[in-house]
Amino acid sequence: MSTESDDEQEFTLPSGQRRVIVLVVATVVVLVVGAAIGMLIALARGGGSNSPDAQSIDVGFAQDMRVHHMQAITMAGIERDHTADPELHSLAFDIESTQLAQAGTMAGWLNVWNQPELTDPSKGYMAWMAGSGHAHNGPTTAGGGVVQMPGMATSEELNKLRSLSGKELDVYFLQLMLRHHQGALPMAQYAAAHASVGYVRNLASKMVSAQTNEVSLMVKMLADRVAAPLPAPN
């Protein structure tokens, strides 16, 4: 017979629940740290006194790329949690952690600029790229933006990714993430060349470099697994 009362007994969460809590806390920490860094950078370079306006390339890029990044983070988290392939686990972790930090940084900028952290979907995406020569054949909004950014996975595709395991999961993750990167690259390239704020151009350039390297790596990984990429986004 136990000598401890029920309220004195140690309460221990199942290991799966503990892992989920740790991951959620880690995600929040990375986003908060990234946002703090972004705010410090923006404040150190003039704060809100000469902030880009809502129609600028800088604000449009930061808002739209945050949306794009958040889906990549979701897909990478699914792969990281369920793959048995160390190479894929490492890639997914790298993409997730890098894009979490970048999403936080861009949130910090937008906070200092007094702009919403995410694009208003009703206004559409990528209107800030008008005249860039990058055609996107999807539906557009009255504001001149597109309804869906290139490379974004549909709800059905995300649900399929969650349902897979083993090699099928790894291949489908590579296919979706490769297409996702291919869709994001023109956005980052345009911001790197045309944003008005130096630290925005700098981060966009880093995205171009990192994602170009990851595109090459994922093409090779698919070939190693005797699989083909999905059609490139428009």
C-alpha positions as CSV (number, residue, x, y, z in Angstrom):
1,M,0.0,0.0,0.0
2,S,1.4,3.4,-1.0
3,T,2.3,5.8,1.8
4,E,2.0,8.8,-0.6
5,S,-1.2,10.6,-1.1
6,D,-2.4,11.1,-4.6
7,D,-1.5,14.8,-4.7
8,E,2.1,14.0,-3.5
9,Q,2.7,11.4,-6.3
10,E,5.0,12.5,-9.1
11,F,3.1,13.4,-12.3
12,T,5.0,12.5,-15.5
13,L,3.8,13.3,-19.0
14,P,4.2,10.5,-21.6
15,S,7.4,10.9,-23.6
16,G,5.5,11.8,-26.8
17,Q,3.7,14.7,-25.1
18,R,6.9,15.9,-23.5
19,R,8.6,15.9,-27.0
20,V,5.7,17.9,-28.5
21,I,5.9,20.5,-25.7
22,V,9.7,20.8,-26.1
23,L,9.3,21.3,-29.8
24,V,6.6,23.9,-29.4
25,V,8.6,25.8,-26.8
26,A,11.7,25.7,-29.0
27,T,9.7,27.0,-32.0
28,V,8.4,29.9,-30.0
29,V,11.9,30.7,-28.6
30,V,13.4,30.8,-32.1
31,L,10.6,33.0,-33.4
32,V,10.9,35.4,-30.5
33,V,14.7,35.6,-30.7
34,G,14.5,36.1,-34.5
35,A,11.9,38.9,-33.9
36,A,14.1,40.6,-31.3
37,I,17.1,40.5,-33.7
38,G,14.9,41.9,-36.5
39,M,13.7,44.7,-34.3
40,L,17.2,45.6,-33.1
41,I,18.5,45.7,-36.7
42,A,15.6,47.9,-37.8
43,L,15.9,50.2,-34.8
44,A,19.7,50.5,-35.2
45,R,19.2,51.5,-38.9
46,G,16.8,54.4,-38.2
47,G,13.8,52.7,-36.5
48,G,10.4,53.8,-37.7
49,S,11.5,57.3,-38.8
50,N,12.1,56.3,-42.4
51,S,10.2,53.1,-42.5
52,P,9.1,51.5,-45.8
53,D,5.4,52.1,-46.5
54,A,2.7,49.4,-47.0
55,Q,3.1,49.5,-50.8
56,S,6.9,49.0,-50.7
57,I,8.9,46.1,-52.0
58,D,10.4,45.7,-48.5
59,V,7.1,45.3,-46.7
60,G,5.5,43.2,-49.4
61,F,8.5,40.9,-49.4
62,A,8.7,40.5,-45.6
63,Q,5.0,39.8,-45.4
64,D,4.7,37.4,-48.3
65,M,8.0,35.6,-47.5
66,R,6.8,35.0,-43.9
67,V,3.7,33.3,-45.3
68,H,5.9,31.2,-47.7
69,H,8.4,30.4,-44.9
70,M,5.6,29.2,-42.4
71,Q,4.5,26.5,-44.8
72,A,8.1,25.4,-45.4
73,I,8.5,25.2,-41.6
74,T,5.3,23.0,-41.4
75,M,6.5,20.6,-44.1
76,A,10.0,20.4,-42.6
77,G,8.5,19.7,-39.2
78,I,6.5,16.8,-40.6
79,E,9.5,15.3,-42.3
80,R,11.8,15.8,-39.3
81,D,9.3,14.1,-37.0
82,H,8.6,11.1,-39.1
83,T,11.6,10.3,-41.4
84,A,13.9,7.4,-40.6
85,D,16.6,8.7,-43.0
86,P,19.3,10.7,-41.3
87,E,20.1,12.7,-44.4
88,L,16.5,13.8,-44.7
89,H,16.2,14.5,-41.0
90,S,19.2,16.8,-41.2
91,L,17.9,18.6,-44.2
92,A,14.5,19.1,-42.7
93,F,15.9,20.3,-39.4
94,D,18.2,22.8,-41.3
95,I,15.3,24.2,-43.3
96,E,13.0,24.4,-40.3
97,S,15.5,26.2,-38.0
98,T,16.8,28.6,-40.7
99,Q,13.3,29.6,-41.9
100,L,12.0,29.9,-38.3
101,A,14.8,32.4,-37.5
102,Q,14.2,34.3,-40.8
103,A,10.5,34.5,-40.2
104,G,11.1,35.9,-36.8
105,T,13.5,38.5,-38.1
106,M,11.0,39.7,-40.7
107,A,8.3,39.9,-38.0
108,G,10.7,42.1,-36.1
109,W,11.1,44.4,-39.0
110,L,7.4,44.7,-39.6
111,N,6.8,45.4,-36.0
112,V,9.2,48.4,-36.1
113,W,7.7,49.5,-39.4
114,N,4.2,49.4,-37.8
115,Q,3.0,46.9,-40.5
116,P,1.0,43.6,-40.1
117,E,3.2,40.6,-39.8
118,L,1.4,38.6,-42.5
119,T,-0.1,39.4,-45.9
120,D,-3.9,40.0,-46.0
121,P,-4.9,37.1,-48.3
122,S,-7.9,39.2,-49.6
123,K,-5.5,41.6,-51.1
124,G,-3.4,38.9,-52.8
125,Y,0.3,38.2,-52.8
126,M,3.3,39.5,-54.8
127,A,1.7,42.8,-56.0
128,W,5.0,44.3,-54.9
129,M,6.6,42.4,-57.8
130,A,4.5,44.1,-60.5
131,G,6.7,44.8,-63.5
132,S,9.3,42.3,-62.4
133,G,8.8,40.1,-65.5
134,H,8.1,37.1,-63.3
135,A,4.8,35.8,-64.7
136,H,2.4,33.8,-62.5
137,N,-0.5,32.2,-64.2
138,G,-2.8,31.7,-61.2
139,P,-5.9,33.7,-60.3
140,T,-5.4,37.3,-59.3
141,T,-7.2,39.7,-56.9
142,A,-8.6,43.1,-57.6
143,G,-5.5,44.5,-55.9
144,G,-3.3,43.0,-58.5
145,G,-1.9,40.3,-56.3
146,V,-2.1,36.5,-56.9
147,V,-4.3,34.3,-54.8
148,Q,-1.5,31.7,-54.2
149,M,2.2,32.2,-54.4
150,P,4.3,29.9,-56.6
151,G,5.5,26.8,-55.0
152,M,2.9,26.7,-52.2
153,A,1.5,23.2,-51.4
154,T,-2.3,22.8,-51.3
155,S,-4.2,21.5,-48.3
156,E,-4.6,18.2,-50.1
157,E,-0.8,17.9,-50.7
158,L,-0.1,18.7,-47.0
159,N,-2.6,16.1,-45.9
160,K,-1.0,13.5,-48.2
161,L,2.5,14.4,-46.8
162,R,1.2,13.7,-43.3
163,S,-0.3,10.4,-44.3
164,L,2.9,8.9,-45.8
165,S,5.9,7.1,-44.2
166,G,9.2,5.6,-45.2
167,K,10.6,6.3,-48.6
168,E,7.3,7.6,-49.9
169,L,7.3,10.3,-47.2
170,D,10.9,11.2,-48.0
171,V,10.4,11.5,-51.8
172,Y,7.2,13.5,-51.5
173,F,8.8,15.8,-49.0
174,L,11.7,16.4,-51.4
175,Q,9.3,17.0,-54.3
176,L,7.1,19.5,-52.4
177,M,10.1,21.3,-50.8
178,L,12.0,21.5,-54.0
179,R,9.0,23.1,-55.8
180,H,8.5,25.4,-52.7
181,H,12.0,26.7,-53.0
182,Q,11.7,27.1,-56.7
183,G,8.7,29.3,-56.1
184,A,10.3,31.4,-53.4
185,L,13.6,32.1,-55.3
186,P,12.2,34.7,-57.7
187,M,10.7,36.6,-54.8
188,A,14.0,36.6,-52.9
189,Q,16.0,37.5,-56.0
190,Y,13.7,40.5,-56.8
191,A,13.9,41.8,-53.2
192,A,17.7,41.3,-53.1
193,A,17.9,43.5,-56.2
194,H,15.2,46.1,-55.6
195,A,14.3,46.5,-51.9
196,S,15.1,50.0,-50.6
197,V,16.5,48.9,-47.2
198,G,20.0,47.4,-47.0
199,Y,19.3,44.8,-44.4
200,V,16.3,43.6,-46.4
201,R,18.4,43.2,-49.5
202,N,21.0,41.4,-47.4
203,L,18.6,38.8,-45.9
204,A,17.0,38.3,-49.3
205,S,20.5,37.6,-50.8
206,K,21.2,35.1,-48.1
207,M,17.9,33.3,-48.9
208,V,18.9,33.2,-52.6
209,S,22.2,31.6,-51.8
210,A,20.9,29.1,-49.2
211,Q,17.9,28.0,-51.2
212,T,19.8,27.7,-54.5
213,N,22.2,25.3,-52.8
214,E,19.3,23.4,-51.2
215,V,17.6,23.1,-54.6
216,S,20.7,21.5,-56.1
217,L,20.9,19.1,-53.1
218,M,17.2,18.1,-53.3
219,V,17.5,17.4,-57.0
220,K,20.4,15.1,-56.3
221,M,18.5,13.5,-53.4
222,L,15.6,12.8,-55.6
223,A,17.8,11.3,-58.3
224,D,19.5,9.1,-55.7
225,R,16.0,7.8,-54.7
226,V,15.1,7.2,-58.4
227,A,12.4,9.9,-58.3
228,A,11.6,12.9,-60.4
229,P,10.8,16.5,-59.3
230,L,7.3,17.8,-59.6
231,P,6.7,20.4,-62.4
232,A,8.3,23.7,-61.6
233,P,5.9,26.4,-60.4
234,N,4.8,29.0,-62.9
